[in-house]
Amino acid sequence: MGTVYLAEQLPRRVALKLIHWGGDPNETLRRYELEREAMARFNHPAIAQVFDAGATAHGQPYIVLEYIPGEPITQYCDRRGLDLRSRLELLVAVCDGVATSNPRTSWYPKPRAAPAPRSSTSASPRR
């Protein structure tokens, strides 16, 4: 677990994730290393890229991620007036990004907002 901040790593804005210390420090570091290594391997359009990782001067682990401005998916859909089919297609795209992560771990990378896939405006389901 961690807290994510908007930061600048000139010349770009980034998402800075500071890992929370809790319980056993060795376990926290182990989980951090697993997350860092796994996220660095991801290459999926729905998952933010890892730019850097390390520890602060006080030893607190951090990960520097691609910053992707966005909004809650429900607001995204409402603002664009997406019909049910388009909303479900968007959900499938987001789930595809989440499924890219290792299903054996207890964490998932933060999905990024993606444009809604184009679809017909028909309200009837395909059969």
mmCIF file of the C-alpha atoms, coordinates in Angstrom:
data_MODEL
# 
_entry.id   MODEL 
# 
loop_
_atom_site.group_PDB 
_atom_site.id 
_atom_site.type_symbol 
_atom_site.label_atom_id 
_atom_site.label_alt_id 
_atom_site.label_comp_id 
_atom_site.label_asym_id 
_atom_site.label_entity_id 
_atom_site.label_seq_id 
_atom_site.pdbx_PDB_ins_code 
_atom_site.Cartn_x 
_atom_site.Cartn_y 
_atom_site.Cartn_z 
_atom_site.occupancy 
_atom_site.B_iso_or_equiv 
_atom_site.pdbx_formal_charge 
_atom_site.auth_seq_id 
_atom_site.auth_comp_id 
_atom_site.auth_asym_id 
_atom_site.auth_atom_id 
_atom_site.pdbx_PDB_model_num 
ATOM 1   C CA . MET A 1 1   ? 0.000   0.000   0.000   1.00 0.00 ? 1   MET A CA 1 
ATOM 2   C CA . GLY A 1 2   ? 1.079   3.535   -0.543  1.00 0.00 ? 2   GLY A CA 1 
ATOM 3   C CA . THR A 1 3   ? 0.073   7.112   -1.131  1.00 0.00 ? 3   THR A CA 1 
ATOM 4   C CA . VAL A 1 4   ? 0.301   8.604   -4.619  1.00 0.00 ? 4   VAL A CA 1 
ATOM 5   C CA . TYR A 1 5   ? 1.219   12.249  -5.179  1.00 0.00 ? 5   TYR A CA 1 
ATOM 6   C CA . LEU A 1 6   ? 1.372   14.406  -8.280  1.00 0.00 ? 6   LEU A CA 1 
ATOM 7   C CA . ALA A 1 7   ? 5.015   15.471  -8.667  1.00 0.00 ? 7   ALA A CA 1 
ATOM 8   C CA . GLU A 1 8   ? 7.415   16.926  -11.212 1.00 0.00 ? 8   GLU A CA 1 
ATOM 9   C CA . GLN A 1 9   ? 10.396  15.070  -12.575 1.00 0.00 ? 9   GLN A CA 1 
ATOM 10  C CA . LEU A 1 10  ? 11.467  17.763  -15.002 1.00 0.00 ? 10  LEU A CA 1 
ATOM 11  C CA . PRO A 1 11  ? 10.418  18.171  -17.710 1.00 0.00 ? 11  PRO A CA 1 
ATOM 12  C CA . ARG A 1 12  ? 7.354   16.018  -16.992 1.00 0.00 ? 12  ARG A CA 1 
ATOM 13  C CA . ARG A 1 13  ? 4.661   15.540  -14.376 1.00 0.00 ? 13  ARG A CA 1 
ATOM 14  C CA . VAL A 1 14  ? 4.699   12.118  -12.707 1.00 0.00 ? 14  VAL A CA 1 
ATOM 15  C CA . ALA A 1 15  ? 2.783   10.119  -10.143 1.00 0.00 ? 15  ALA A CA 1 
ATOM 16  C CA . LEU A 1 16  ? 4.991   9.498   -7.099  1.00 0.00 ? 16  LEU A CA 1 
ATOM 17  C CA . LYS A 1 17  ? 3.946   6.497   -5.010  1.00 0.00 ? 17  LYS A CA 1 
ATOM 18  C CA . LEU A 1 18  ? 5.403   6.439   -1.491  1.00 0.00 ? 18  LEU A CA 1 
ATOM 19  C CA . ILE A 1 19  ? 5.168   2.993   0.048   1.00 0.00 ? 19  ILE A CA 1 
ATOM 20  C CA . HIS A 1 20  ? 3.649   2.823   3.538   1.00 0.00 ? 20  HIS A CA 1 
ATOM 21  C CA . TRP A 1 21  ? 5.700   1.191   6.227   1.00 0.00 ? 21  TRP A CA 1 
ATOM 22  C CA . GLY A 1 22  ? 3.661   -1.216  8.265   1.00 0.00 ? 22  GLY A CA 1 
ATOM 23  C CA . GLY A 1 23  ? 4.292   -4.283  10.353  1.00 0.00 ? 23  GLY A CA 1 
ATOM 24  C CA . ASP A 1 24  ? 7.441   -6.152  9.421   1.00 0.00 ? 24  ASP A CA 1 
ATOM 25  C CA . PRO A 1 25  ? 9.882   -3.877  7.521   1.00 0.00 ? 25  PRO A CA 1 
ATOM 26  C CA . ASN A 1 26  ? 11.352  -6.894  5.711   1.00 0.00 ? 26  ASN A CA 1 
ATOM 27  C CA . GLU A 1 27  ? 7.889   -7.867  4.459   1.00 0.00 ? 27  GLU A CA 1 
ATOM 28  C CA . THR A 1 28  ? 7.199   -4.284  3.355   1.00 0.00 ? 28  THR A CA 1 
ATOM 29  C CA . LEU A 1 29  ? 10.456  -4.197  1.383   1.00 0.00 ? 29  LEU A CA 1 
ATOM 30  C CA . ARG A 1 30  ? 9.750   -7.626  -0.128  1.00 0.00 ? 30  ARG A CA 1 
ATOM 31  C CA . ARG A 1 31  ? 6.302   -6.529  -1.318  1.00 0.00 ? 31  ARG A CA 1 
ATOM 32  C CA . TYR A 1 32  ? 7.731   -3.261  -2.646  1.00 0.00 ? 32  TYR A CA 1 
ATOM 33  C CA . GLU A 1 33  ? 10.356  -5.133  -4.675  1.00 0.00 ? 33  GLU A CA 1 
ATOM 34  C CA . LEU A 1 34  ? 7.710   -7.498  -6.070  1.00 0.00 ? 34  LEU A CA 1 
ATOM 35  C CA . GLU A 1 35  ? 5.481   -4.579  -7.069  1.00 0.00 ? 35  GLU A CA 1 
ATOM 36  C CA . ARG A 1 36  ? 8.337   -2.571  -8.574  1.00 0.00 ? 36  ARG A CA 1 
ATOM 37  C CA . GLU A 1 37  ? 9.639   -5.510  -10.609 1.00 0.00 ? 37  GLU A CA 1 
ATOM 38  C CA . ALA A 1 38  ? 6.198   -6.553  -11.820 1.00 0.00 ? 38  ALA A CA 1 
ATOM 39  C CA . MET A 1 39  ? 5.157   -3.031  -12.817 1.00 0.00 ? 39  MET A CA 1 
ATOM 40  C CA . ALA A 1 40  ? 8.427   -2.471  -14.665 1.00 0.00 ? 40  ALA A CA 1 
ATOM 41  C CA . ARG A 1 41  ? 7.634   -5.513  -16.859 1.00 0.00 ? 41  ARG A CA 1 
ATOM 42  C CA . PHE A 1 42  ? 4.157   -4.315  -17.858 1.00 0.00 ? 42  PHE A CA 1 
ATOM 43  C CA . ASN A 1 43  ? 3.743   -3.039  -21.364 1.00 0.00 ? 43  ASN A CA 1 
ATOM 44  C CA . HIS A 1 44  ? 0.043   -2.411  -21.756 1.00 0.00 ? 44  HIS A CA 1 
ATOM 45  C CA . PRO A 1 45  ? -1.788  0.698   -22.969 1.00 0.00 ? 45  PRO A CA 1 
ATOM 46  C CA . ALA A 1 46  ? -4.101  0.609   -19.940 1.00 0.00 ? 46  ALA A CA 1 
ATOM 47  C CA . ILE A 1 47  ? -1.309  0.562   -17.330 1.00 0.00 ? 47  ILE A CA 1 
ATOM 48  C CA . ALA A 1 48  ? 0.908   3.489   -16.353 1.00 0.00 ? 48  ALA A CA 1 
ATOM 49  C CA . GLN A 1 49  ? 4.623   3.062   -17.100 1.00 0.00 ? 49  GLN A CA 1 
ATOM 50  C CA . VAL A 1 50  ? 7.248   2.947   -14.352 1.00 0.00 ? 50  VAL A CA 1 
ATOM 51  C CA . PHE A 1 51  ? 9.952   5.589   -14.843 1.00 0.00 ? 51  PHE A CA 1 
ATOM 52  C CA . ASP A 1 52  ? 12.020  5.175   -11.694 1.00 0.00 ? 52  ASP A CA 1 
ATOM 53  C CA . ALA A 1 53  ? 12.121  3.585   -8.244  1.00 0.00 ? 53  ALA A CA 1 
ATOM 54  C CA . GLY A 1 54  ? 14.257  3.880   -5.150  1.00 0.00 ? 54  GLY A CA 1 
ATOM 55  C CA . ALA A 1 55  ? 14.186  5.089   -1.564  1.00 0.00 ? 55  ALA A CA 1 
ATOM 56  C CA . THR A 1 56  ? 14.083  8.513   0.078   1.00 0.00 ? 56  THR A CA 1 
ATOM 57  C CA . ALA A 1 57  ? 16.931  9.774   2.272   1.00 0.00 ? 57  ALA A CA 1 
ATOM 58  C CA . HIS A 1 58  ? 15.011  8.252   5.204   1.00 0.00 ? 58  HIS A CA 1 
ATOM 59  C CA . GLY A 1 59  ? 14.768  4.867   3.491   1.00 0.00 ? 59  GLY A CA 1 
ATOM 60  C CA . GLN A 1 60  ? 11.093  5.057   2.476   1.00 0.00 ? 60  GLN A CA 1 
ATOM 61  C CA . PRO A 1 61  ? 10.605  3.169   -0.815  1.00 0.00 ? 61  PRO A CA 1 
ATOM 62  C CA . TYR A 1 62  ? 9.012   4.964   -3.760  1.00 0.00 ? 62  TYR A CA 1 
ATOM 63  C CA . ILE A 1 63  ? 7.986   4.313   -7.353  1.00 0.00 ? 63  ILE A CA 1 
ATOM 64  C CA . VAL A 1 64  ? 7.788   7.043   -10.017 1.00 0.00 ? 64  VAL A CA 1 
ATOM 65  C CA . LEU A 1 65  ? 4.993   6.341   -12.494 1.00 0.00 ? 65  LEU A CA 1 
ATOM 66  C CA . GLU A 1 66  ? 3.659   7.914   -15.648 1.00 0.00 ? 66  GLU A CA 1 
ATOM 67  C CA . TYR A 1 67  ? 1.094   10.565  -14.702 1.00 0.00 ? 67  TYR A CA 1 
ATOM 68  C CA . ILE A 1 68  ? -2.144  10.196  -16.619 1.00 0.00 ? 68  ILE A CA 1 
ATOM 69  C CA . PRO A 1 69  ? -4.759  12.848  -15.954 1.00 0.00 ? 69  PRO A CA 1 
ATOM 70  C CA . GLY A 1 70  ? -8.212  11.403  -15.719 1.00 0.00 ? 70  GLY A CA 1 
ATOM 71  C CA . GLU A 1 71  ? -11.519 11.294  -13.955 1.00 0.00 ? 71  GLU A CA 1 
ATOM 72  C CA . PRO A 1 72  ? -13.655 8.607   -12.348 1.00 0.00 ? 72  PRO A CA 1 
ATOM 73  C CA . ILE A 1 73  ? -14.893 6.204   -15.013 1.00 0.00 ? 73  ILE A CA 1 
ATOM 74  C CA . THR A 1 74  ? -18.533 6.940   -14.181 1.00 0.00 ? 74  THR A CA 1 
ATOM 75  C CA . GLN A 1 75  ? -18.007 10.673  -14.792 1.00 0.00 ? 75  GLN A CA 1 
ATOM 76  C CA . TYR A 1 76  ? -16.120 9.879   -18.000 1.00 0.00 ? 76  TYR A CA 1 
ATOM 77  C CA . CYS A 1 77  ? -19.076 7.825   -19.259 1.00 0.00 ? 77  CYS A CA 1 
ATOM 78  C CA . ASP A 1 78  ? -21.750 10.281  -18.118 1.00 0.00 ? 78  ASP A CA 1 
ATOM 79  C CA . ARG A 1 79  ? -19.995 13.308  -19.615 1.00 0.00 ? 79  ARG A CA 1 
ATOM 80  C CA . ARG A 1 80  ? -19.753 11.561  -22.971 1.00 0.00 ? 80  ARG A CA 1 
ATOM 81  C CA . GLY A 1 81  ? -23.290 10.171  -22.817 1.00 0.00 ? 81  GLY A CA 1 
ATOM 82  C CA . LEU A 1 82  ? -22.079 6.609   -23.370 1.00 0.00 ? 82  LEU A CA 1 
ATOM 83  C CA . ASP A 1 83  ? -24.761 3.976   -23.816 1.00 0.00 ? 83  ASP A CA 1 
ATOM 84  C CA . LEU A 1 84  ? -24.663 0.658   -21.974 1.00 0.00 ? 84  LEU A CA 1 
ATOM 85  C CA . ARG A 1 85  ? -22.802 -1.139  -24.751 1.00 0.00 ? 85  ARG A CA 1 
ATOM 86  C CA . SER A 1 86  ? -20.077 1.524   -24.897 1.00 0.00 ? 86  SER A CA 1 
ATOM 87  C CA . ARG A 1 87  ? -19.751 1.483   -21.102 1.00 0.00 ? 87  ARG A CA 1 
ATOM 88  C CA . LEU A 1 88  ? -19.330 -2.291  -21.121 1.00 0.00 ? 88  LEU A CA 1 
ATOM 89  C CA . GLU A 1 89  ? -16.733 -2.101  -23.907 1.00 0.00 ? 89  GLU A CA 1 
ATOM 90  C CA . LEU A 1 90  ? -14.810 0.457   -21.853 1.00 0.00 ? 90  LEU A CA 1 
ATOM 91  C CA . LEU A 1 91  ? -15.041 -1.777  -18.786 1.00 0.00 ? 91  LEU A CA 1 
ATOM 92  C CA . VAL A 1 92  ? -13.664 -4.714  -20.798 1.00 0.00 ? 92  VAL A CA 1 
ATOM 93  C CA . ALA A 1 93  ? -10.706 -2.548  -21.912 1.00 0.00 ? 93  ALA A CA 1 
ATOM 94  C CA . VAL A 1 94  ? -9.983  -1.576  -18.297 1.00 0.00 ? 94  VAL A CA 1 
ATOM 95  C CA . CYS A 1 95  ? -10.319 -5.188  -17.129 1.00 0.00 ? 95  CYS A CA 1 
ATOM 96  C CA . ASP A 1 96  ? -7.894  -6.276  -19.830 1.00 0.00 ? 96  ASP A CA 1 
ATOM 97  C CA . GLY A 1 97  ? -5.320  -3.916  -18.349 1.00 0.00 ? 97  GLY A CA 1 
ATOM 98  C CA . VAL A 1 98  ? -5.937  -5.190  -14.819 1.00 0.00 ? 98  VAL A CA 1 
ATOM 99  C CA . ALA A 1 99  ? -5.761  -8.809  -16.014 1.00 0.00 ? 99  ALA A CA 1 
ATOM 100 C CA . THR A 1 100 ? -2.253  -8.094  -17.311 1.00 0.00 ? 100 THR A CA 1 
ATOM 101 C CA . SER A 1 101 ? -1.043  -8.015  -13.712 1.00 0.00 ? 101 SER A CA 1 
ATOM 102 C CA . ASN A 1 102 ? -0.064  -11.238 -11.974 1.00 0.00 ? 102 ASN A CA 1 
ATOM 103 C CA . PRO A 1 103 ? -3.277  -12.799 -10.596 1.00 0.00 ? 103 PRO A CA 1 
ATOM 104 C CA . ARG A 1 104 ? -1.302  -14.382 -7.741  1.00 0.00 ? 104 ARG A CA 1 
ATOM 105 C CA . THR A 1 105 ? -0.491  -11.058 -6.128  1.00 0.00 ? 105 THR A CA 1 
ATOM 106 C CA . SER A 1 106 ? -2.784  -9.068  -3.868  1.00 0.00 ? 106 SER A CA 1 
ATOM 107 C CA . TRP A 1 107 ? -2.225  -5.706  -5.591  1.00 0.00 ? 107 TRP A CA 1 
ATOM 108 C CA . TYR A 1 108 ? -3.188  -4.329  -8.965  1.00 0.00 ? 108 TYR A CA 1 
ATOM 109 C CA . PRO A 1 109 ? -1.686  -1.424  -10.889 1.00 0.00 ? 109 PRO A CA 1 
ATOM 110 C CA . LYS A 1 110 ? -3.762  1.686   -11.289 1.00 0.00 ? 110 LYS A CA 1 
ATOM 111 C CA . PRO A 1 111 ? -5.562  1.515   -14.620 1.00 0.00 ? 111 PRO A CA 1 
ATOM 112 C CA . ARG A 1 112 ? -5.390  4.642   -16.737 1.00 0.00 ? 112 ARG A CA 1 
ATOM 113 C CA . ALA A 1 113 ? -8.394  6.331   -18.311 1.00 0.00 ? 113 ALA A CA 1 
ATOM 114 C CA . ALA A 1 114 ? -8.783  5.303   -21.932 1.00 0.00 ? 114 ALA A CA 1 
ATOM 115 C CA . PRO A 1 115 ? -10.975 6.638   -24.684 1.00 0.00 ? 115 PRO A CA 1 
ATOM 116 C CA . ALA A 1 116 ? -14.199 4.721   -25.044 1.00 0.00 ? 116 ALA A CA 1 
ATOM 117 C CA . PRO A 1 117 ? -14.048 2.221   -27.896 1.00 0.00 ? 117 PRO A CA 1 
ATOM 118 C CA . ARG A 1 118 ? -16.210 3.096   -30.870 1.00 0.00 ? 118 ARG A CA 1 
ATOM 119 C CA . SER A 1 119 ? -19.395 1.116   -31.154 1.00 0.00 ? 119 SER A CA 1 
ATOM 120 C CA . SER A 1 120 ? -22.798 1.220   -32.741 1.00 0.00 ? 120 SER A CA 1 
ATOM 121 C CA . THR A 1 121 ? -25.417 3.324   -30.997 1.00 0.00 ? 121 THR A CA 1 
ATOM 122 C CA . SER A 1 122 ? -27.958 0.526   -31.204 1.00 0.00 ? 122 SER A CA 1 
ATOM 123 C CA . ALA A 1 123 ? -29.608 -0.241  -27.882 1.00 0.00 ? 123 ALA A CA 1 
ATOM 124 C CA . SER A 1 124 ? -30.284 -3.857  -28.796 1.00 0.00 ? 124 SER A CA 1 
ATOM 125 C CA . PRO A 1 125 ? -27.719 -6.498  -27.803 1.00 0.00 ? 125 PRO A CA 1 
ATOM 126 C CA . ARG A 1 126 ? -25.921 -8.545  -30.452 1.00 0.00 ? 126 ARG A CA 1 
ATOM 127 C CA . ARG A 1 127 ? -26.888 -12.174 -30.674 1.00 0.00 ? 127 ARG A CA 1 
# 
